[in-house]
């Protein structure tokens, strides 16, 4: 292997090692529009069937900067259809064929960071129950899998028989894991806690000269509270707390303004001297969102900031939030 290619591979291992010690999961700025991205208990919690597509370009203009593309789906098995039940008194009663407490979800993403490419997917089962009337408590569990590999198009080897070409690192390795979450939802507030990469599975590189790297647990805590300004608009303070097993927390604190659920704008501060602006609009069942991250650190001198675009569709009742309680 030529010296230059050895250096490239060495850099790749450094990136992979850094990935193991820091943020291993995709980073987004519009978490609070699609909370399911960070908490499986959210799947189906609002009673809608939702499809969400997100594209994020981080540090635009910086070579090898992270790029993330994701697609998620969530739904709820509502009370639909009735069956006849015989009682002990020989009377027939009509009862829902299902109780409307189960949610389902799915999520796939592709994340590129330098020479490292990660593709992940998850399938989610959630359970929702009512406590204290209008407050909903939810639990969710996801089965996940991640595929790690070096982008072979960015590394060239002079020796076609080089053993690295046939290693797990070059060909890719699949790692199974799981996520768990709890979510509480009310017409005024919501809060959630989740743990991702629960089992801390290992990335087995297939070469004894390299230590196996592990996927670290990531913890998420988020919440928001809605204050109505009048009958048409509201403001919503919110926060997201993220931390891995390395105990390096990252916090977003922000506020969002919404008008008739048809337009919203937000401003957040992320630890690390990053300011995030977000705007969005609704047209019929379609939702559009855009966010721009500006960093006050030195890297901003070499980039055009981070950009994130979101497109979503929600199918179901169009009435205002929490008038759909009986639909469940």
Secondary structure, DSSP 4 states (H G I P E B T S, - for coil): --HHHHHHHHHHHHHHHHHHHS--S---S-TTT-GGGT-GGGTTTTS-EEEEEEEEE-STTSTT--EEEEEEEEEEE----EEEEE-TTS-EEEEESS-S-EEEEEEEEEEEETTEEEEEEEEEEEEEEEETTTEEEEEEEEEEEEEEEE-GGG---S-TT-GGGGSHHHH-EEEEEEEEEEEEE-SSEEEEEEEESTT--EE--S-TTSPPEEPPPEEEEEEEEEEESSSSEEEEEEEEEEEETT---EEEEEEEEEETTTEEEEEEEETTTEEEEEEEEEETTEEEEEEEEEE-SGGGGGS--EEEEEEEEEES--SPTTS-GGG-
